[in-house]
């Protein structure tokens, strides 16, 4: 890696590796930016959760920090009226079809959605949008893993984990409102060739994939 | 949908033949799937697995592509193909209700085929006769101003005209 460059995030001077994405530079230095879909080793980030927007001085519009590389002298602000508005709406859209069952959820208190709501003072219940529960069956067919697609936020962490550590049976299918993390031919996890490595359950930030109790 | 051994063998054979004409660069994935669909009329799981093996990608990724695009179908087309227009005019005239009635009388969802392979149901965009909305196209015949009662009637008269169907039905 080359020499580090200096950037400023929220008035704090930070040394970052050139080519590194703003999101990771900020997180590594204790500055929180909401994010769900970003993965540290992504070559081309999905940038699909729309939660990691920041303002950069000299840029006309807020940009997703998971795709924007740092460059020397960048001045970044993680909060602004525009950023808060984008993130607030993005979060509301995600929450409008996330089954909020926190009390019974294994991720309660370690949930990424709860964290974002707390950090940015957002409500878990969408104020302007109706709740659209997909009402899909919960898959408990695997020996160690339970999959509740109604909680899935389509971040893709489980798919990544499944391919790196597991049998590579998970993937995205369909599109739009129907889009879901599923297996080949939509077969239950237990019949999909899943080897119960539980990497997906550990990677899931919202409790859609969880360890069986 | 349960496929016969014969159909599975045909799917594998035809897919292999198609794949032999293509390299394994990722850009060939959709053209290959299109060729499979035009050879078989649909893209069965066995064909998807062959394709995944050829491109050296997880089979769930092929499934993802096939389910993403409307042009691919997962079940074999029925003897009678029902196309339901979901264009703007039909939509406004209650095409959703018509779709529900077809789904109810055939006990399948849109995009599927009945177990006896008599009917398959699919949604299409505008078929070009909006004055007749809502429209259903059965095989090549256009049926305009559809109502749920008309759906029931069409199925009833089809069953009357094809009485052997009932006898063939498994218990």
Interface residues (C-beta under 8 A of the other chain):
Chain A: X163 X168 X169 X170 X171 X172 X173 X174 X175 X182 X183 X184 X185 X186
Chain B: X45 X48 X49 X58 X59 X60 X61 X63 X64 X67 X68
